[in-house]
Amino acid sequence: MLTIKFSPVRSDKGQLTASLTGKVLTVDGIAYDLDLVPDGATVEHDVLKELTRTGDDFELTLTLPHGAKAPEETRFPQPVMVTANGDIDVPIFDVVEPIVEDLV
């Protein structure tokens, strides 16, 4: 299992993307092989901050960029438990308000 904690940061970077295939975590298009981390180790990494491995369980922290109008669940995110391959649900970057045109 993979547990991801998020560290929210106001940024114009855009939406964070993440997916898991086996023990390969892809973040914003860059693949990281989690299997390279020895069992019982904790590794400081620029992207996968505080990466810890216990057997086949991994825990890490990702920086979560968000916009100026990010919802509360993005600014105060809950950890995500990933148990299957595929795209990972990441809190949304920002709330986009609809454009209202003058109807004159």
N, CA, C and O of each residue as an XYZ file, in Angstrom:
416
protein
N       0.841     -1.172      0.000
C       0.000      0.000      0.000
C       0.893      1.245      0.000
O       2.000      1.237      0.539
N       0.390      2.299     -0.610
C       1.085      3.581     -0.673
C       0.219      4.618      0.025
O      -0.948      4.793     -0.328
N       0.777      5.303      1.009
C       0.082      6.397      1.682
C       0.758      7.697      1.276
O       1.967      7.869      1.431
N      -0.057      8.607      0.750
C       0.463      9.912      0.327
C      -0.139     10.986      1.213
O      -1.359     11.118      1.317
N       0.739     11.752      1.852
C       0.332     12.958      2.573
C       0.637     14.129      1.651
O       1.556     14.054      0.835
N      -0.114     15.190      1.773
C       0.092     16.361      0.925
C       0.510     17.561      1.766
O       0.024     17.765      2.878
N       1.424     18.345      1.206
C       1.866     19.589      1.819
C       1.445     20.721      0.878
O       2.155     21.010     -0.085
N       0.287     21.375      1.143
C      -0.219     22.394      0.228
C       0.643     23.656      0.200
O       1.129     24.126      1.229
N       0.817     24.191     -1.017
C       1.611     25.395     -1.235
C       0.925     26.213     -2.323
O       0.593     25.688     -3.386
N       0.716     27.493     -2.055
C       0.143     28.390     -3.073
C       1.146     28.538     -4.204
O       2.305     28.887     -3.982
N       0.681     28.266     -5.432
C       1.578     28.271     -6.584
C       0.757     28.448     -7.858
O      -0.443     28.174     -7.880
N       1.413     28.904     -8.908
C       0.784     28.984    -10.227
C       1.196     27.809    -11.101
O       0.927     27.810    -12.302
N       1.848     26.804    -10.513
C       2.370     25.654    -11.251
C       1.279     24.866    -11.970
O       1.518     24.356    -13.064
N       0.110     24.757    -11.394
C      -0.971     23.992    -11.998
C      -1.226     22.694    -11.257
O      -0.576     22.390    -10.257
N      -2.183     21.937    -11.766
C      -2.645     20.708    -11.125
C      -1.546     19.647    -11.043
O      -0.893     19.340    -12.041
N      -1.352     19.096     -9.856
C      -0.456     17.963     -9.641
C      -1.108     16.719    -10.227
O      -2.312     16.519    -10.072
N      -0.325     15.883    -10.898
C      -0.826     14.604    -11.387
C       0.027     13.493    -10.809
O       1.230     13.661    -10.608
N      -0.601     12.352    -10.540
C       0.121     11.210     -9.992
C      -0.588      9.926    -10.390
O      -1.813      9.883    -10.501
N       0.206      8.876    -10.603
C      -0.346      7.556    -10.898
C       0.624      6.507    -10.375
O       1.802      6.781    -10.144
N       0.101      5.304    -10.196
C       0.907      4.203     -9.688
C       0.766      3.009    -10.615
O      -0.340      2.649    -11.018
N       1.912      2.388    -10.953
C       1.949      1.144    -11.716
C       2.926      0.233    -11.004
O       4.138      0.437    -11.073
N       2.401     -0.775    -10.317
C       3.264     -1.628     -9.515
C       3.885     -0.811     -8.403
O       3.181     -0.242     -7.568
N       5.211     -0.757     -8.396
C       5.920      0.056     -7.397
C       6.558      1.286     -8.031
O       7.507      1.852     -7.489
N       6.033      1.692     -9.175
C       6.515      2.896     -9.854
C       5.460      3.990     -9.714
O       4.341      3.863    -10.210
N       5.839      5.056     -9.034
C       4.979      6.210     -8.847
C       5.385      7.273     -9.858
O       6.554      7.653     -9.934
N       4.421      7.749    -10.631
C       4.683      8.811    -11.598
C       4.038     10.092    -11.081
O       2.840     10.133    -10.801
N       4.858     11.138    -10.960
C       4.402     12.436    -10.459
C       4.733     13.484    -11.513
O       5.896     13.677    -11.866
N       3.708     14.155    -12.008
C       3.881     15.181    -13.048
C       4.729     14.666    -14.214
O       5.577     15.385    -14.742
N       4.489     13.406    -14.607
C       5.147     12.828    -15.775
C       6.507     12.215    -15.516
O       7.105     11.668    -16.443
N       7.021     12.279    -14.301
C       8.332     11.705    -13.980
C       8.121     10.460    -13.120
O       7.439     10.506    -12.097
N       8.724      9.335    -13.558
C       8.555      8.054    -12.874
C       9.613      7.871    -11.788
O      10.788      8.180    -11.983
N       9.164      7.358    -10.629
C      10.045      7.077     -9.493
C       9.821      5.615     -9.075
O       8.704      5.223     -8.737
N      10.892      4.820     -9.101
C      10.805      3.407     -8.736
C      10.937      3.279     -7.221
O      12.038      3.381     -6.681
N       9.827      3.056     -6.544
C       9.826      2.955     -5.085
C      10.563      1.715     -4.602
O      11.021      1.672     -3.460
N      10.681      0.707     -5.459
C      11.343     -0.543     -5.086
C      12.841     -0.350     -4.839
O      13.482     -1.233     -4.269
N      13.406      0.776     -5.250
C      14.826      1.058     -5.021
C      15.112      1.439     -3.567
O      16.265      1.425     -3.135
N      14.072      1.775     -2.821
C      14.240      2.145     -1.407
C      14.311      0.861     -0.582
O      13.399      0.037     -0.655
N      15.377      0.677      0.200
C      15.503     -0.533      1.015
C      14.421     -0.620      2.094
O      13.972      0.397      2.623
N      14.015     -1.841      2.408
C      13.035     -2.060      3.467
C      13.540     -1.463      4.781
O      14.691     -1.673      5.165
N      12.684     -0.732      5.455
C      13.027     -0.109      6.731
C      13.673      1.259      6.608
O      13.954      1.903      7.619
N      13.912      1.712      5.388
C      14.618      2.984      5.172
C      13.651      4.162      5.090
O      12.493      4.018      4.699
N      14.164      5.330      5.469
C      13.491      6.599      5.249
C      14.445      7.453      4.426
O      15.611      7.619      4.783
N      13.940      7.991      3.322
C      14.764      8.739      2.382
C      14.201     10.144      2.226
O      12.994     10.318      2.055
N      15.073     11.145      2.286
C      14.669     12.515      1.958
C      14.864     12.701      0.462
O      15.934     12.412     -0.073
N      13.836     13.179     -0.204
C      13.876     13.335     -1.654
C      13.253     14.677     -2.004
O      12.378     15.162     -1.286
N      13.694     15.281     -3.102
C      13.158     16.587     -3.504
C      11.664     16.535     -3.793
O      10.934     17.461     -3.440
N      11.200     15.463     -4.432
C       9.787     15.350     -4.809
C       9.020     14.465     -3.833
O       7.957     14.847     -3.344
N       9.561     13.283     -3.552
C       8.909     12.321     -2.658
C       9.434     12.535     -1.239
O      10.167     11.704     -0.703
N       9.059     13.630     -0.658
C       9.598     14.020      0.651
C       9.295     12.960      1.704
O       8.212     12.373      1.713
N      10.257     12.719      2.590
C      10.083     11.792      3.700
C       9.503     10.450      3.248
O       8.496      9.992      3.788
N      10.129      9.834      2.274
C       9.701      8.539      1.750
C      10.177      7.432      2.694
O      11.375      7.276      2.929
N       9.226      6.672      3.230
C       9.529      5.581      4.157
C       8.987      4.273      3.588
O       7.878      4.220      3.057
N       9.796      3.216      3.710
C       9.353      1.896      3.265
C       9.364      0.926      4.444
O      10.342      0.833      5.184
N       8.254      0.209      4.599
C       8.147     -0.873      5.568
C       7.564     -2.064      4.821
O       6.354     -2.135      4.603
N       8.425     -3.000      4.427
C       7.967     -4.124      3.602
C       7.497     -3.611      2.257
O       8.241     -2.944      1.538
N       6.238     -3.932      1.919
C       5.660     -3.445      0.664
C       4.792     -2.208      0.871
O       4.063     -1.802     -0.034
N       4.868     -1.610      2.058
C       4.120     -0.383      2.348
C       5.054      0.814      2.258
O       6.173      0.796      2.770
N       4.563      1.856      1.591
C       5.335      3.081      1.399
C       4.515      4.257      1.909
O       3.291      4.278      1.777
N       5.203      5.239      2.495
C       4.554      6.471      2.930
C       5.433      7.630      2.489
O       6.654      7.583      2.642
N       4.810      8.676      1.937
C       5.574      9.831      1.470
C       4.713     11.076      1.518
O       3.501     11.013      1.724
N       5.369     12.211      1.321
C       4.679     13.498      1.284
C       4.975     14.161     -0.059
O       6.127     14.252     -0.483
N       3.919     14.619     -0.714
C       4.066     15.369     -1.968
C       3.656     16.821     -1.738
O       2.679     17.093     -1.040
N       4.401     17.743     -2.324
C       3.999     19.141     -2.331
C       2.776     19.256     -3.228
O       2.777     18.761     -4.356
N       1.743     19.902     -2.733
C       0.490     20.054     -3.472
C       0.295     21.511     -3.856
O      -0.163     22.307     -3.037
N       0.639     21.880     -5.104
C       0.411     23.265     -5.515
C      -1.090     23.537     -5.609
O      -1.870     22.663     -5.987
N      -1.480     24.771     -5.258
C      -2.890     25.128     -5.393
C      -3.017     26.596     -5.746
O      -2.129     27.404     -5.473
N      -4.145     26.920     -6.361
C      -4.418     28.287     -6.785
C      -5.000     29.131     -5.670
O      -5.232     28.655     -4.559
N      -5.232     30.393     -5.990
C      -5.715     31.360     -5.008
C      -7.123     31.047     -4.508
O      -7.485     31.441     -3.399
N      -7.915     30.346     -5.309
C      -9.294     30.035     -4.919
C      -9.483     28.541     -4.660
O     -10.565     27.995     -4.873
N      -8.426     27.897     -4.201
C      -8.506     26.462     -3.912
C      -9.517     26.192     -2.808
O      -9.614     26.962     -1.852
N     -10.274     25.101     -2.933
C     -11.246     24.774     -1.885
C     -10.551     24.301     -0.610
O      -9.362     23.981     -0.615
N     -11.307     24.265      0.467
C     -10.759     23.874      1.767
C     -10.122     22.486      1.732
O      -9.083     22.266      2.356
N     -10.738     21.543      1.004
C     -10.178     20.190      0.957
C      -8.826     20.131      0.241
O      -8.097     19.151      0.392
N      -8.487     21.142     -0.520
C      -7.162     21.229     -1.138
C      -6.189     21.924     -0.187
O      -5.032     21.518     -0.075
N      -6.646     22.955      0.488
C      -5.772     23.690      1.410
C      -5.487     22.912      2.696
O      -4.473     23.139      3.355
N      -6.388     21.993      3.044
C      -6.223     21.142      4.234
C      -6.515     19.697      3.849
O      -7.504     19.119      4.299
N      -5.649     19.107      3.010
C      -5.950     17.786      2.431
C      -5.773     16.636      3.420
O      -4.961     16.694      4.343
N      -6.556     15.602      3.193
C      -6.428     14.352      3.926
C      -5.445     13.447      3.189
O      -5.313     13.556      1.970
N      -4.754     12.559      3.895
C      -3.880     11.598      3.218
C      -4.695     10.692      2.288
O      -5.889     10.476      2.496
N      -4.031     10.176      1.273
C      -4.655      9.265      0.311
C      -3.988      7.906      0.454
O      -2.761      7.813      0.468
N      -4.792      6.853      0.561
C      -4.282      5.490      0.600
C      -4.469      4.889     -0.791
O      -5.595      4.790     -1.279
N      -3.384      4.492     -1.422
C      -3.429      3.943     -2.776
C      -3.203      2.438     -2.680
O      -2.175      1.987     -2.177
N      -4.171      1.667     -3.167
C      -4.074      0.211     -3.084
C      -4.133     -0.452     -4.449
O      -3.993     -1.671     -4.545
N      -4.338      0.320     -5.504
C      -4.453     -0.248     -6.854
C      -3.705      0.611     -7.856
O      -3.467      1.796     -7.621
N      -3.339      0.007     -8.970
C      -2.684      0.728    -10.054
C      -3.652      1.713    -10.695
O      -4.865      1.502    -10.692
N      -3.102      2.787    -11.242
C      -3.904      3.755    -11.978
C      -3.671      5.167    -11.491
O      -2.780      5.434    -10.685
N      -4.504      6.071    -12.009
C      -4.418      7.474    -11.615
C      -4.797      7.628    -10.147
O      -5.673      6.925     -9.644
N      -4.130      8.552     -9.468
C      -4.367      8.811     -8.058
C      -5.197     10.085     -7.926
O      -4.884     11.107     -8.536
N      -6.253     10.013     -7.127
C      -7.080     11.200     -6.887
C      -6.281     12.211     -6.075
O      -5.891     11.956     -4.935
N      -6.054     13.351     -6.688
C      -5.303     14.441     -6.063
C      -6.270     15.609     -5.900
O      -7.047     15.891     -6.812
N      -6.238     16.295     -4.754
C      -7.135     17.450     -4.581
C      -6.985     18.454     -5.729
O      -5.896     18.648     -6.268
N      -8.108     19.086     -6.088
C      -8.097     19.994     -7.242
C      -7.256     21.239     -6.973
O      -7.123     21.682     -5.832
N      -6.698     21.790     -8.037
C      -5.798     22.933     -7.955
C      -6.528     24.201     -7.522
O      -6.054     24.925     -6.645
N      -7.668     24.468     -8.129
C      -8.357     25.740     -7.923
C      -9.812     25.596     -8.340
O     -10.171     24.689     -9.092
N     -10.634     26.492     -7.847
C     -12.022     26.553     -8.273
C     -12.099     27.556     -9.407
O     -11.675     28.703     -9.264
N     -12.637     27.122    -10.522
C     -12.772     28.006    -11.676
C     -14.196     28.540    -11.693
O     -15.166     27.784    -11.756
N     -14.294     29.841    -11.636
C     -15.620     30.454    -11.662
C     -16.073     30.603    -13.109
O     -15.275     30.956    -13.978
N     -17.357     30.334    -13.373
C     -17.852     30.444    -14.750
C     -17.789     31.896    -15.236
O     -17.947     32.842    -14.465
N     -17.559     32.028    -16.509
C     -17.531     33.365    -17.125
C     -18.976     33.760    -17.436
O     -19.703     33.032    -18.112
N     -19.367     34.907    -16.936
C     -20.719     35.391    -17.174
C     -20.622     36.539    -18.179
O     -19.959     37.550    -17.947
N     -21.299     36.344    -19.286
C     -21.284     37.372    -20.332
C     -22.512     38.262    -20.192
O     -23.570     37.823    -19.741
N     -22.351     39.510    -20.584
C     -23.485     40.428    -20.574
C     -24.528     39.954    -21.596
O     -24.192     39.653    -22.742
N     -25.757     39.895    -21.181
C     -26.830     39.477    -22.069
C     -27.677     40.676    -22.484
O     -28.896     40.681    -22.315
N     -27.024     41.669    -23.019
C     -27.707     42.900    -23.412
C     -28.115     42.841    -24.836
O     -28.707     43.791    -25.349
